[in-house]
Amino acid sequence: MSLEIRSARPEDRDALSAICLLTANAGSDATALYSDPEYPGLVWSVPYLDFAPDHAFVLADGTNILGYVVGVPDTRIFEQRLDKEWWPMLAEKYAGREPKAKLDEMVLSRIRQPKHSDAEISHTHPAHLHINLLRPAQSGGWGRKMIEIELESLRRAGAPALHLGLSLTNHRAYGFYTHIGLDEIDRGEAIWMGRKL
């Protein structure tokens, strides 16, 4: 299988949404946890393609998308834009939608009352990213290569430091991020890791 990392395109939207669902359970398939397969992507992948396309990359085999990395150089500015242009549109689209599956409420409540990043973390580590790879791509160093491309993109945009969050139970990801030079900077409902750029 010949893989390449390239800039994400508008037509990759459905793939980013699908991969987000298939990895939204601490890196595993979350299909059974959401009644609408689009829910996790509305938070953790699709808005980055729409509002920060310069920092969105995919791993492709020519036909299929096997992973993505997305990010923004300034979390607060990105969240302000979502507050104006993304969440109100979704609130109208999903008005009256009730949770039916285990994690629906997490997304629906975020749409109705957008959740913002910790101000202190966003101040010291303004950039952030999300990366997800399907199982066939979780070897061969592709995760590291994708993060290196993302970090360079954010560095060129002037970001001084980066953070990312992961589930308290995602031990595999924690080990990976530590291995590539991220340090734990906070822990609460999630683990927050960061590094200087």
PyMOL commands that set and color helices and strands:
alter all, ss='L'
color gray80, all
select helices_A, chain A and resi 10-23+31-33+39-44+46-51+53-55+75-85+87-93+104-112+119-124+135-137+142-156+171-179
alter helices_A, ss='H'
color red, helices_A
select strands_A, chain A and resi 4-7+56-60+65-72+127-133+161-166+183-187+191-196
alter strands_A, ss='S'
color yellow, strands_A
deselect
rebuild
show_as cartoon
